C-alpha cells in the first residue's frame, strides 16, 4: 500500500475541496409564471425563449397511453 509523500497543506486541501459544492440550480420563470430550469423548455407550457417547442398535449397523451392499467 502506498504512503503519502508529504503533508498536505491546508491550501491544497481547500483547493481540492472547492469543487465539492456544485453550483445552485438556476430557476427561470417564463411569461405565464411557470418555473423551469435555465436554458430548458418549460415543462408546463412547452415554450423556450417565447417560442413553442414542445407539444405538451401530445406528450401527455403519449404518457397516459404508456401507463399500465391497475389490476
C-alpha positions as CSV (number, residue, x, y, z in Angstrom):
1,X,0.0,0.0,0.0
2,X,1.4,3.4,-0.9
3,X,2.0,6.1,1.6
4,X,1.7,9.9,1.2
5,X,4.9,11.7,0.1
6,X,4.4,14.6,2.5
7,X,2.0,16.6,4.5
8,X,-0.9,18.0,2.5
9,X,-1.2,21.7,3.3
10,X,-4.5,23.5,4.3
11,X,-4.5,25.4,1.0
12,X,-4.0,22.2,-1.1
13,X,-6.9,20.5,0.8
14,X,-9.1,23.6,0.3
15,X,-8.3,23.7,-3.4
16,X,-9.2,20.1,-3.8
17,X,-12.5,20.5,-1.8
18,X,-13.5,23.7,-3.7
19,X,-15.3,21.7,-6.4
20,X,-17.3,19.5,-4.0
21,X,-20.0,22.2,-3.7
22,X,-21.6,22.4,-7.1
23,X,-23.4,25.5,-8.4
24,X,-27.0,26.1,-7.3
25,X,-29.8,25.3,-9.8
26,X,-30.9,28.4,-11.7
27,X,-34.6,28.7,-11.8
28,X,-36.2,30.7,-14.6
29,X,-39.8,31.9,-14.6
30,X,-41.5,32.2,-18.1
31,X,-44.2,34.6,-19.2
32,X,-47.0,32.5,-17.7
33,X,-45.2,32.3,-14.3
34,X,-44.2,28.7,-14.6
35,X,-40.8,27.8,-13.1
36,X,-38.3,25.9,-15.2
37,X,-34.5,25.3,-15.3
38,X,-32.5,27.9,-17.1
39,X,-31.8,27.1,-20.7
40,X,-34.5,24.4,-20.7
41,X,-38.0,24.5,-22.2
42,X,-40.8,25.0,-19.7
43,X,-42.4,21.5,-19.0
44,X,-45.8,23.1,-18.3
45,X,-46.2,25.3,-21.4
46,X,-43.6,23.8,-23.7
47,X,-42.1,27.2,-24.6
48,X,-38.5,28.3,-24.8
49,X,-37.4,31.9,-25.5
50,X,-41.0,32.8,-26.3
51,X,-41.4,30.0,-29.0
52,X,-43.5,26.9,-28.7
53,X,-41.0,24.0,-28.9
54,X,-42.9,21.1,-27.3
55,X,-46.5,19.9,-28.0
56,X,-47.4,19.3,-24.4
57,X,-50.9,17.9,-25.1
58,X,-49.4,15.3,-27.5
59,X,-46.7,14.4,-24.9
60,X,-49.3,13.9,-22.2
61,X,-51.5,11.7,-24.4
62,X,-48.4,9.5,-25.1
63,X,-47.6,9.3,-21.4
64,X,-51.1,8.3,-20.5
65,X,-51.1,5.7,-23.2
66,X,-47.9,4.2,-21.9
67,X,-49.3,3.9,-18.3
68,X,-50.3,0.3,-17.5
69,X,-53.8,-0.1,-16.0
70,X,-54.0,-1.1,-12.4
71,X,-55.1,-4.7,-12.0
